[in-house]
Protein backbone atom coordinates (compact mmCIF):
# COMPACT_ATOMS: atom_id res chain seq x y z
CA UNK A 1 0.00 0.00 0.00
CA UNK A 2 0.93 3.66 -0.19
CA UNK A 3 3.11 5.05 2.62
CA UNK A 4 1.29 7.01 5.30
CA UNK A 5 2.16 9.36 8.13
CA UNK A 6 0.49 9.82 11.51
CA UNK A 7 0.17 13.24 13.15
CA UNK A 8 -1.79 13.47 16.38
CA UNK A 9 -4.34 16.03 17.51
CA UNK A 10 -3.17 18.76 19.89
CA UNK A 11 -4.17 20.65 23.02
CA UNK A 12 -3.27 23.85 24.86
CA UNK A 13 -2.06 23.52 28.44
CA UNK A 14 -4.51 25.04 30.94
CA UNK A 15 -3.57 26.14 34.46
CA UNK A 16 -5.86 26.73 37.44
CA UNK A 17 -5.25 30.48 37.16
CA UNK A 18 -6.69 30.44 33.62
CA UNK A 19 -10.15 29.47 34.87
CA UNK A 20 -12.89 30.79 37.15
CA UNK A 21 -13.93 28.42 39.97
CA UNK A 22 -17.15 30.43 40.42
CA UNK A 23 -18.51 28.46 37.46
CA UNK A 24 -18.82 25.44 39.77
CA UNK A 25 -21.46 27.15 41.91
CA UNK A 26 -24.05 26.57 39.17
CA UNK A 27 -24.05 22.90 40.23
CA UNK A 28 -23.05 23.36 43.89
CA UNK A 29 -19.67 21.72 43.22
CA UNK A 30 -16.49 22.13 45.25
CA UNK A 31 -13.04 22.15 43.62
CA UNK A 32 -11.38 18.72 43.55
CA UNK A 33 -14.44 17.16 45.18
CA UNK A 34 -16.22 15.75 42.12
CA UNK A 35 -15.50 13.39 39.24
CA UNK A 36 -16.08 14.34 35.61
CA UNK A 37 -16.96 12.60 32.38
CA UNK A 38 -17.38 14.43 29.05
CA UNK A 39 -18.75 12.24 26.26
CA UNK A 40 -21.40 11.71 23.65
CA UNK A 41 -23.98 9.31 25.15
CA UNK A 42 -23.11 6.35 22.91
CA UNK A 43 -22.46 2.74 24.03
CA UNK A 44 -18.89 2.85 22.63
CA UNK A 45 -18.10 5.63 25.13
CA UNK A 46 -19.11 3.43 28.07
CA UNK A 47 -20.93 6.18 29.94
CA UNK A 48 -23.22 3.57 31.53
CA UNK A 49 -20.24 1.52 32.77
CA UNK A 50 -18.59 4.67 34.10
CA UNK A 51 -21.69 5.49 36.15
CA UNK A 52 -21.98 1.90 37.36
CA UNK A 53 -18.34 1.91 38.42
CA UNK A 54 -18.75 5.23 40.19
CA UNK A 55 -21.75 3.89 42.11
CA UNK A 56 -19.79 0.79 43.12
CA UNK A 57 -17.08 3.10 44.45
CA UNK A 58 -19.71 4.55 46.76
CA UNK A 59 -17.85 7.71 47.74
CA UNK A 60 -19.38 11.05 48.67
CA UNK A 61 -18.04 13.12 45.77
CA UNK A 62 -20.61 13.52 42.95
CA UNK A 63 -20.14 12.43 39.34
CA UNK A 64 -20.76 15.17 36.77
CA UNK A 65 -21.76 13.93 33.31
CA UNK A 66 -21.31 16.43 30.47
CA UNK A 67 -23.09 15.39 27.30
CA UNK A 68 -26.37 15.87 25.48
CA UNK A 69 -28.37 13.16 27.25
CA UNK A 70 -31.99 13.87 26.31
CA UNK A 71 -33.60 10.43 26.59
CA UNK A 72 -34.06 10.22 22.82
CA UNK A 73 -33.23 6.50 22.69
CA UNK A 74 -33.17 3.44 24.93
CA UNK A 75 -29.51 3.88 25.89
CA UNK A 76 -29.99 7.48 26.95
CA UNK A 77 -33.12 6.58 28.91
CA UNK A 78 -31.10 3.93 30.74
CA UNK A 79 -28.53 6.58 31.65
CA UNK A 80 -31.15 9.03 32.91
CA UNK A 81 -32.59 6.38 35.23
CA UNK A 82 -29.34 6.69 37.20
CA UNK A 83 -29.63 10.45 37.75
CA UNK A 84 -29.57 11.54 41.39
CA UNK A 85 -28.06 14.18 43.66
CA UNK A 86 -24.77 12.28 43.16
CA UNK A 87 -24.99 11.52 39.43
CA UNK A 88 -25.53 14.92 37.86
CA UNK A 89 -26.36 15.27 34.16
CA UNK A 90 -25.55 18.85 33.16
CA UNK A 91 -26.23 18.47 29.43
CA UNK A 92 -23.95 19.61 26.65
CA UNK A 93 -21.59 22.47 27.54
CA UNK A 94 -20.37 24.42 24.53
CA UNK A 95 -18.77 27.37 26.32
CA UNK A 96 -15.03 26.61 26.20
CA UNK A 97 -14.18 28.58 29.37
CA UNK A 98 -16.94 26.91 31.37
CA UNK A 99 -15.81 23.47 30.26
CA UNK A 100 -12.16 24.26 31.06
CA UNK A 101 -13.14 25.30 34.58
CA UNK A 102 -15.10 22.08 35.10
CA UNK A 103 -12.10 20.06 33.91
CA UNK A 104 -9.38 21.92 35.82
CA UNK A 105 -11.19 21.65 39.14
CA UNK A 106 -12.27 18.00 38.84
CA UNK A 107 -10.77 15.46 41.21
CA UNK A 108 -10.16 13.25 38.19
CA UNK A 109 -11.50 12.64 34.71
CA UNK A 110 -13.27 9.42 33.70
CA UNK A 111 -12.78 8.52 30.04
CA UNK A 112 -14.83 5.66 28.66
CA UNK A 113 -14.11 6.13 24.95
CA UNK A 114 -13.12 2.86 23.32
CA UNK A 115 -12.69 3.67 19.61
CA UNK A 116 -10.78 6.20 17.55
CA UNK A 117 -7.28 7.58 17.65
CA UNK A 118 -6.06 10.64 19.53
CA UNK A 119 -9.26 11.65 21.29
CA UNK A 120 -9.54 15.45 21.77
CA UNK A 121 -11.49 15.13 25.02
CA UNK A 122 -8.75 12.96 26.52
CA UNK A 123 -6.04 15.41 25.45
CA UNK A 124 -7.97 18.36 26.85
CA UNK A 125 -8.37 16.59 30.18
CA UNK A 126 -4.62 15.93 30.37
CA UNK A 127 -3.92 19.54 29.39
CA UNK A 128 -6.08 20.66 32.31
CA UNK A 129 -4.02 18.56 34.71
CA UNK A 130 -6.63 15.85 35.18
CA UNK A 131 -5.57 12.47 36.43
CA UNK A 132 -7.43 10.19 34.02
CA UNK A 133 -9.13 6.86 34.63
CA UNK A 134 -9.59 5.52 31.12
CA UNK A 135 -11.11 2.54 29.36
CA UNK A 136 -8.26 0.11 28.76
CA UNK A 137 -7.58 0.02 25.03
CA UNK A 138 -4.57 0.75 22.78
CA UNK A 139 -5.83 4.19 21.72
CA UNK A 140 -6.13 5.50 25.28
CA UNK A 141 -2.87 3.93 26.45
CA UNK A 142 -0.97 5.43 23.53
CA UNK A 143 -2.22 8.93 24.39
CA UNK A 144 -2.35 9.02 28.20
CA UNK A 145 0.64 6.70 28.81
CA UNK A 146 1.54 6.73 32.52
CA UNK A 147 -0.71 9.72 33.30
CA UNK A 148 -3.75 7.49 33.71
CA UNK A 149 -5.17 4.46 35.42
CA UNK A 150 -7.10 1.98 33.26
CA UNK A 151 -10.26 -0.10 33.68
CA UNK A 152 -11.98 -2.98 31.85
CA UNK A 153 -15.21 -3.11 33.85
CA UNK A 154 -17.30 -1.14 36.37
CA UNK A 155 -15.63 -3.14 39.14
CA UNK A 156 -12.21 -2.13 37.85
CA UNK A 157 -13.25 1.52 37.64
CA UNK A 158 -14.47 1.43 41.23
CA UNK A 159 -11.09 0.10 42.34
CA UNK A 160 -9.33 2.89 40.44
CA UNK A 161 -11.51 5.48 42.16
CA UNK A 162 -10.83 3.92 45.55
CA UNK A 163 -7.08 4.19 44.93
CA UNK A 164 -7.31 7.80 43.77
CA UNK A 165 -9.40 9.01 46.70
CA UNK A 166 -7.07 7.24 49.13
CA UNK A 167 -3.95 8.83 47.63
CA UNK A 168 -2.18 11.55 49.67
CA UNK A 169 -2.62 15.06 48.29
CA UNK A 170 1.08 15.53 47.35
CA UNK A 171 0.89 12.36 45.24
CA UNK A 172 -2.30 13.63 43.57
CA UNK A 173 -0.55 16.91 42.72
CA UNK A 174 2.32 14.96 41.19
CA UNK A 175 -0.16 13.03 39.06
CA UNK A 176 -1.72 16.27 37.80
CA UNK A 177 1.73 17.61 36.90
CA UNK A 178 2.45 14.37 35.05
CA UNK A 179 -0.75 14.75 33.00
CA UNK A 180 0.28 18.23 31.86
CA UNK A 181 3.79 16.94 31.11
CA UNK A 182 2.38 14.42 28.63
CA UNK A 183 0.74 17.24 26.68
CA UNK A 184 3.76 19.57 26.83
CA UNK A 185 6.13 16.86 25.62
CA UNK A 186 3.96 15.35 22.90
CA UNK A 187 0.75 17.22 22.06
CA UNK A 188 1.17 21.01 22.06
CA UNK A 189 -0.25 22.65 18.96
CA UNK A 190 3.21 24.03 18.20
CA UNK A 191 4.57 20.48 17.97
CA UNK A 192 1.62 19.37 15.85
CA UNK A 193 1.95 22.32 13.44
CA UNK A 194 5.71 21.72 13.18
CA UNK A 195 5.03 18.08 12.29
CA UNK A 196 2.67 19.16 9.50
CA UNK A 197 5.26 21.61 8.19
CA UNK A 198 7.98 18.94 8.15
CA UNK A 199 5.64 16.54 6.33
CA UNK A 200 4.60 19.10 3.70
CA UNK A 201 8.19 20.17 3.04
CA UNK A 202 9.19 16.53 2.69
CA UNK A 203 6.37 15.82 0.24
CA UNK A 204 7.28 18.90 -1.81
CA UNK A 205 10.90 17.76 -2.06
CA UNK A 206 9.83 14.29 -3.20
CA UNK A 207 7.64 15.77 -5.93
CA UNK A 208 10.35 18.19 -7.06
CA UNK A 209 12.83 15.31 -7.38
CA UNK A 210 10.22 13.25 -9.23
CA UNK A 211 9.60 16.04 -11.75
CA UNK A 212 13.33 16.62 -12.24
CA UNK A 213 13.74 12.99 -13.20
CA UNK A 214 11.01 13.07 -15.86
C-alpha positions as a printed Julia matrix, in Angstrom:
214×3 Matrix{Float64}:
   0.0    0.0     0.0
   0.93   3.66   -0.19
   3.11   5.05    2.62
   1.29   7.01    5.3
   2.16   9.36    8.13
   0.49   9.82   11.51
   0.17  13.24   13.15
  -1.79  13.47   16.38
  -4.34  16.03   17.51
  -3.17  18.76   19.89
  -4.17  20.65   23.02
  -3.27  23.85   24.86
  -2.06  23.52   28.44
  -4.51  25.04   30.94
  -3.57  26.14   34.46
  -5.86  26.73   37.44
  -5.25  30.48   37.16
  -6.69  30.44   33.62
 -10.15  29.47   34.87
 -12.89  30.79   37.15
 -13.93  28.42   39.97
 -17.15  30.43   40.42
 -18.51  28.46   37.46
 -18.82  25.44   39.77
 -21.46  27.15   41.91
 -24.05  26.57   39.17
 -24.05  22.9    40.23
 -23.05  23.36   43.89
 -19.67  21.72   43.22
 -16.49  22.13   45.25
 -13.04  22.15   43.62
 -11.38  18.72   43.55
 -14.44  17.16   45.18
 -16.22  15.75   42.12
 -15.5   13.39   39.24
 -16.08  14.34   35.61
 -16.96  12.6    32.38
 -17.38  14.43   29.05
 -18.75  12.24   26.26
 -21.4   11.71   23.65
 -23.98   9.31   25.15
 -23.11   6.35   22.91
 -22.46   2.74   24.03
 -18.89   2.85   22.63
 -18.1    5.63   25.13
 -19.11   3.43   28.07
 -20.93   6.18   29.94
 -23.22   3.57   31.53
 -20.24   1.52   32.77
 -18.59   4.67   34.1
 -21.69   5.49   36.15
 -21.98   1.9    37.36
 -18.34   1.91   38.42
 -18.75   5.23   40.19
 -21.75   3.89   42.11
 -19.79   0.79   43.12
 -17.08   3.1    44.45
 -19.71   4.55   46.76
 -17.85   7.71   47.74
 -19.38  11.05   48.67
 -18.04  13.12   45.77
 -20.61  13.52   42.95
 -20.14  12.43   39.34
 -20.76  15.17   36.77
 -21.76  13.93   33.31
 -21.31  16.43   30.47
 -23.09  15.39   27.3
 -26.37  15.87   25.48
 -28.37  13.16   27.25
 -31.99  13.87   26.31
 -33.6   10.43   26.59
 -34.06  10.22   22.82
 -33.23   6.5    22.69
 -33.17   3.44   24.93
 -29.51   3.88   25.89
 -29.99   7.48   26.95
 -33.12   6.58   28.91
 -31.1    3.93   30.74
 -28.53   6.58   31.65
 -31.15   9.03   32.91
 -32.59   6.38   35.23
 -29.34   6.69   37.2
 -29.63  10.45   37.75
 -29.57  11.54   41.39
 -28.06  14.18   43.66
 -24.77  12.28   43.16
 -24.99  11.52   39.43
 -25.53  14.92   37.86
 -26.36  15.27   34.16
 -25.55  18.85   33.16
 -26.23  18.47   29.43
 -23.95  19.61   26.65
 -21.59  22.47   27.54
 -20.37  24.42   24.53
 -18.77  27.37   26.32
 -15.03  26.61   26.2
 -14.18  28.58   29.37
 -16.94  26.91   31.37
 -15.81  23.47   30.26
 -12.16  24.26   31.06
 -13.14  25.3    34.58
 -15.1   22.08   35.1
 -12.1   20.06   33.91
  -9.38  21.92   35.82
 -11.19  21.65   39.14
 -12.27  18.0    38.84
 -10.77  15.46   41.21
 -10.16  13.25   38.19
 -11.5   12.64   34.71
 -13.27   9.42   33.7
 -12.78   8.52   30.04
 -14.83   5.66   28.66
 -14.11   6.13   24.95
 -13.12   2.86   23.32
 -12.69   3.67   19.61
 -10.78   6.2    17.55
  -7.28   7.58   17.65
  -6.06  10.64   19.53
  -9.26  11.65   21.29
  -9.54  15.45   21.77
 -11.49  15.13   25.02
  -8.75  12.96   26.52
  -6.04  15.41   25.45
  -7.97  18.36   26.85
  -8.37  16.59   30.18
  -4.62  15.93   30.37
  -3.92  19.54   29.39
  -6.08  20.66   32.31
  -4.02  18.56   34.71
  -6.63  15.85   35.18
  -5.57  12.47   36.43
  -7.43  10.19   34.02
  -9.13   6.86   34.63
  -9.59   5.52   31.12
 -11.11   2.54   29.36
  -8.26   0.11   28.76
  -7.58   0.02   25.03
  -4.57   0.75   22.78
  -5.83   4.19   21.72
  -6.13   5.5    25.28
  -2.87   3.93   26.45
  -0.97   5.43   23.53
  -2.22   8.93   24.39
  -2.35   9.02   28.2
   0.64   6.7    28.81
   1.54   6.73   32.52
  -0.71   9.72   33.3
  -3.75   7.49   33.71
  -5.17   4.46   35.42
  -7.1    1.98   33.26
 -10.26  -0.1    33.68
 -11.98  -2.98   31.85
 -15.21  -3.11   33.85
 -17.3   -1.14   36.37
 -15.63  -3.14   39.14
 -12.21  -2.13   37.85
 -13.25   1.52   37.64
 -14.47   1.43   41.23
 -11.09   0.1    42.34
  -9.33   2.89   40.44
 -11.51   5.48   42.16
 -10.83   3.92   45.55
  -7.08   4.19   44.93
  -7.31   7.8    43.77
  -9.4    9.01   46.7
  -7.07   7.24   49.13
  -3.95   8.83   47.63
  -2.18  11.55   49.67
  -2.62  15.06   48.29
   1.08  15.53   47.35
   0.89  12.36   45.24
  -2.3   13.63   43.57
  -0.55  16.91   42.72
   2.32  14.96   41.19
  -0.16  13.03   39.06
  -1.72  16.27   37.8
   1.73  17.61   36.9
   2.45  14.37   35.05
  -0.75  14.75   33.0
   0.28  18.23   31.86
   3.79  16.94   31.11
   2.38  14.42   28.63
   0.74  17.24   26.68
   3.76  19.57   26.83
   6.13  16.86   25.62
   3.96  15.35   22.9
   0.75  17.22   22.06
   1.17  21.01   22.06
  -0.25  22.65   18.96
   3.21  24.03   18.2
   4.57  20.48   17.97
   1.62  19.37   15.85
   1.95  22.32   13.44
   5.71  21.72   13.18
   5.03  18.08   12.29
   2.67  19.16    9.5
   5.26  21.61    8.19
   7.98  18.94    8.15
   5.64  16.54    6.33
   4.6   19.1     3.7
   8.19  20.17    3.04
   9.19  16.53    2.69
   6.37  15.82    0.24
   7.28  18.9    -1.81
  10.9   17.76   -2.06
   9.83  14.29   -3.2
   7.64  15.77   -5.93
  10.35  18.19   -7.06
  12.83  15.31   -7.38
  10.22  13.25   -9.23
   9.6   16.04  -11.75
  13.33  16.62  -12.24
  13.74  12.99  -13.2
  11.01  13.07  -15.86
